[in-house]
Amino acid sequence: MNAGKIYFFGVVAIVVLVLVYTFVFTGKKDSYISELIKFRVEKDEFFKESPDSPIQNKEVFTKLNYFPPDQAFRINADINLIKDTTRLRVGRTDGTTEYMIRYAYAIFQLGGKQHKLLLLKSSDDGDKNRLFLPFNDKTNGFDTYGGGRYLDIDWKEEKAKVVIDFNFAYNPFCTYNANYSCPIPPAQNFLDIPIKAGEKDFAKR
């Protein structure tokens, strides 16, 4: 085979690889964003229509306010289970307290720093694969609700890692309605960086 043919087939191979890469990775990104937008639209519908919605004046409600989707805030974190079964006393916005299970630590890198967040479990939650992550960050009181936000984490016990996707971070119901009492994020779950992902402050629309 002469040099011209080798060059031609080499260029074709590169083009094919670029197309495959573009299709696979761009397709995955587009699919992820589509699923996230679908989730947000369905949540807006729930808030607008459901009798379980915390919105008091549904007639004027249109939608919640979010940061744009950003997959940089979708993290694969290491899981360290907590052997100490001492329960954590968690304050609530109405001045009461509750006790939650200190289940595991999630350890990950984000914003050039290593972070360690406490994953909790409600004692009356029958779903063993669902963990609760209340957190604060440097957007609180500015772009986001001052009292912090929440994430629900799906994790199976045999896995060494867990996905933490801050694009799904949401406000507690007491953000929209003072009649609700909500858990306050523990002090150790403060992230010393801005998490510009997920739901913004409803009051600052």
Secondary structure in CASP SS format (residue, H / E / C, confidence):
PFRMAT SS
TARGET T0000
AUTHOR 0000-0000-0000
METHOD secondary structure of the structure
MODEL  1
M C 1.00
N C 1.00
A H 1.00
G H 1.00
K H 1.00
I H 1.00
Y H 1.00
F H 1.00
F H 1.00
G H 1.00
V H 1.00
V H 1.00
A H 1.00
I H 1.00
V H 1.00
V H 1.00
L H 1.00
V H 1.00
L H 1.00
V H 1.00
Y H 1.00
T H 1.00
F H 1.00
V H 1.00
F H 1.00
T H 1.00
G H 1.00
K H 1.00
K H 1.00
D H 1.00
S H 1.00
Y H 1.00
I H 1.00
S H 1.00
E H 1.00
L H 1.00
I H 1.00
K H 1.00
F H 1.00
R H 1.00
V H 1.00
E H 1.00
K H 1.00
D H 1.00
E H 1.00
F H 1.00
F H 1.00
K H 1.00
E H 1.00
S C 1.00
P C 1.00
D C 1.00
S C 1.00
P C 1.00
I C 1.00
Q C 1.00
N C 1.00
K C 1.00
E C 1.00
V C 1.00
F C 1.00
T C 1.00
K C 1.00
L C 1.00
N C 1.00
Y E 1.00
F C 1.00
P C 1.00
P C 1.00
D C 1.00
Q H 1.00
A H 1.00
F H 1.00
R E 1.00
I E 1.00
N E 1.00
A E 1.00
D E 1.00
I E 1.00
N E 1.00
L E 1.00
I C 1.00
K C 1.00
D C 1.00
T C 1.00
T C 1.00
R C 1.00
L E 1.00
R E 1.00
V E 1.00
G E 1.00
R E 1.00
T C 1.00
D C 1.00
G C 1.00
T C 1.00
T E 1.00
E E 1.00
Y E 1.00
M E 1.00
I E 1.00
R E 1.00
Y E 1.00
A E 1.00
Y E 1.00
A E 1.00
I E 1.00
F E 1.00
Q E 1.00
L E 1.00
G C 1.00
G C 1.00
K E 1.00
Q E 1.00
H E 1.00
K E 1.00
L E 1.00
L E 1.00
L E 1.00
L E 1.00
K E 1.00
S E 1.00
S C 1.00
D C 1.00
D C 1.00
G C 1.00
D C 1.00
K C 1.00
N C 1.00
R E 1.00
L E 1.00
F E 1.00
L E 1.00
P E 1.00
F E 1.00
N E 1.00
D C 1.00
K C 1.00
T C 1.00
N E 1.00
G C 1.00
F C 1.00
D C 1.00
T E 1.00
Y C 1.00
G C 1.00
G C 1.00
G C 1.00
R E 1.00
Y E 1.00
L E 1.00
D E 1.00
I E 1.00
D E 1.00
W C 1.00
K C 1.00
E C 1.00
E C 1.00
K C 1.00
A C 1.00
K E 1.00
V E 1.00
V E 1.00
I E 1.00
D E 1.00
F H 1.00
N H 1.00
F H 1.00
A C 1.00
Y E 1.00
N C 1.00
P C 1.00
F H 1.00
C H 1.00
T H 1.00
Y C 1.00
N C 1.00
A C 1.00
N C 1.00
Y C 1.00
S C 1.00
C C 1.00
P E 1.00
I C 1.00
P C 1.00
P C 1.00
A H 1.00
Q H 1.00
N H 1.00
F E 1.00
L C 1.00
D C 1.00
I C 1.00
P C 1.00
I C 1.00
K C 1.00
A C 1.00
G C 1.00
E E 1.00
K C 1.00
D C 1.00
F H 1.00
A H 1.00
K H 1.00
R C 1.00
END
